[in-house]
Amino acid sequence: MKSLTLGLDLGEMSTHPMHAFVAERPEYGPTRLLQWNPRVGETNVLLFHVDGPKEPFFAELGDLSTVDYVDSSVASETDGFYLYVREQLEGGDRTLVAAYAGEDVVVVPPVVYDVDKSIQLTIVGEASALQRTLEQTPETVDISVQRIRSQVPDVAYPGSQLTDRQQEIIATAIEAGYYEEPREATVADVSDRLDCGPSTVAQHLRKAESRLVHRAVGVSGRSEQSIDDL
């Protein structure tokens, strides 16, 4: 079993209107598709987290002719809101969903609709199934392979991607108030508690934060790989 982290560029003509809407407005961040229940060829039911204000997004979405039903609720611990959508699949959208809704591959949530109009997602399956999915992706979609893993990505426990030392330093930084707003401790304060140099602590924090942030938004580092590596 392998996993591929992909970047998809659908082009101006195929980008969903709401993805384009978010990308053109600085008050919005990446939109995350958290779960979906596609009936290929008919209807797609989706749950999103939208990083930004409900209006004018909600009104704009409701005006789309393909949308059957929308509902929303404010996110309890984060900015933005959760969005439930039932939408008819048409044309290129139907073809793209069909490619990634095959029986032999699994799309690992979230799927990230980034503000540069790209889509970031991870798929899991046997190498032959992953290759087939890429071949079935519409030719108009530009695919970049950002990461190939020989195992399923660890999505259940993001902290497990950290080394023991990184976990220790992150925990100490939290206890010291380094991540409070406003910040209550400096790197030097954290290093004093750990009895090691500030430069060492800073390096561990940067590496740990990088891993956690990439995991939180559902994308890996942007170093591209080739599908030939499968």
N, C-alpha and C positions, 0 to 999 in steps of 0.2 A: 504494500500500500504506500502511496505517495501523496503529497499535497503540493498544489501550485498556488502561489499568490500572484494574482494577475492585475494589471491595469488595463482597462478597456477605454478606448477613445472612440465614441460613437459618431463623432463629427457633428457639425452644426445642424444638419438636416434631420438627424436621428435622435439627438438629445431630447429627453423628455422636457416638455415646457416648464415643469416645476423645478427640474434640475437647472435649467437655464435661468429661471427666475431667481433662484438662490445664488447662483454663481455671479449674477450681475449686481448683487446688493451686498455692501460691506457689513451690514448688520447681521448677516447669516453666516454660520460656519457649516462644516460638512453635515449632510443629512445621513443618518444611519438607518438602514433597513434591518430591523431586528428579527422579524419573522414574516413568513408568507405562506400562502396555501394556493398555489397556482393550479387552475384547471386549464391546461394548455389548449388554446384554441377558443376559450370562452372567457372566463373571468379570473382575475388575479385579486386575492384578498391579502392586504399587507398591513404591517404595523411598523411605523417609523418613529424615530426620535428626530425632531427638527430643532436644530440649534439656532434659535432666533425667535422673534415675536410672532404670535399667532396671526396678527393682522399686519400687512395685507395678504399673507400667505394663504390663510384659510379661505378667504373670499375668492382669491385667484384660482385656487384648486377647485372650488365648487362650481366655477364657471366652465370647466372643461367638459366637453360633450361626452368624453369616454368614461367619466366618473359617475358611478351609480349612487354611491353613498359615502359620506365622510363624517367622522366624529373625532373629537380631540379631548385631551385632558392635560392639565399643566403638569410638568414633571415635578416630582416632590423634592428631589435633592439636587437637581441640576437646572441650568438655564434651559429655556426652550420648552417644548411640549411634545407629548406623544400623539401620534396621528394614526387613525384607523381609516383605511381606504379600500373600497371595492371598485375595481376599474375593469372595463372591457379591454381585452388585448386586441390590438390591431396591427396588421402589416409587419413592419420590422420588429416591433416589440414582441409579437407572438413568436417570430422566428428565433429571436435571441433567448427568450425564456425557454423555448423548447430545447435549445442546445444545452442549457444548464439544468434542466429538470429531468434529465435522463435517469433511468433506473440504476445505472452503474456508478453515478457520481453523487456526492453530497456537497452542497454549498454551505460553508461554515459561516454563520452570522458573526458580526454584522457585515452587511454589504455597504460600503461607504461611497456615497455620492459626493465627491470632493468639489471644492469651490473652483477648481480649474476645469470643471465639466468632465473629468475622468471618473470612472467607476473602479473601486478597488475591492477585490473579493478573493477568497481562498476556496479552492475546490479540492476534494479528497476522493481518491479512488485508485484502482489499478492503473499502471502506466498506460495501457492500451485504451482504457476508458477516458482518461484525461486527454490523451492525444485525439481521440474521436470527438470529444467535446470541443476542442479547439478547431478541429476541421469543420465542425457543424456551425461554428460561429459565423454569422454573416460576413461576407468578404468586405463589406463597407466598414466593419469594426476593426480598428487598429489595436492589436494585442501586444502588450509588453509583459514578459515573464519576469517578475521581480524577485521571486524566490522559489526554489524547489527544495522540498524536504523529503526525506525517506521515511517520514513518520507523520502521524496526525499532529497538528499544532496543539499546544497545551492551552486550551481556551477556558477550561474550568477553573484553574487556579493560576492567575497571572503572576502572582508572586513566586511561583515555583520556577519561573524562568531566571530568577536571581540566584547568585551564589550565596553560600552561607554567610560569607563576609559582607556581601552587599545587603543582605537582609538585616544583619546586625547593625550596620551603619545607618540604614534607612530607619530602623526602629529607634535607634538612639537619637537621630535627628528629629523624629516625631516627638519623642519624650522631651527633648530640649526646647521645642517650640519653633524649630527651623521652618516648618511648613505652615505655621499659623499666619493669619492675615490681620494686622501687620506682623511681620516676622519678629519673633522674640529671641532668636539665637542666630549666631553667625556660624560659618564653617569652623572658625577657630574654637568656638564654644563646644561644638560637637567633637572636634578633635581632642579637646581637653578631657572630655568624658571618656574617650576611647584610648587616651594616652598614645596617640600617634600623630604624625604630622598633618597640618591642614591640607597640603597638596595631595596627600594620599586620600584623605577623606573626600576632597572635592572630586578627585578622579573617580572614586567608587560611586559617589552620588550621581555624577553625570552619566556613567554607564548604566546604573540602575534605573535612573529616570528615563533614559532613552528607551530601554527595553519595555518599561511599564507604559510609557506614552504610546509607543507603536502598538502594543497589545491592546491598549484601551480604545484606540480608534480603528483597530481591525486591519492595520496595514503593517508590512514589514519595512525594513530599510529599502531605499530606492535603487540599490545596485541590481541592474538587470542581469538575468541569466538567459540562456538559450533553451528553447524547447528540446534541442538536441541532447541536452543533459539528462532528459528522462531516460 
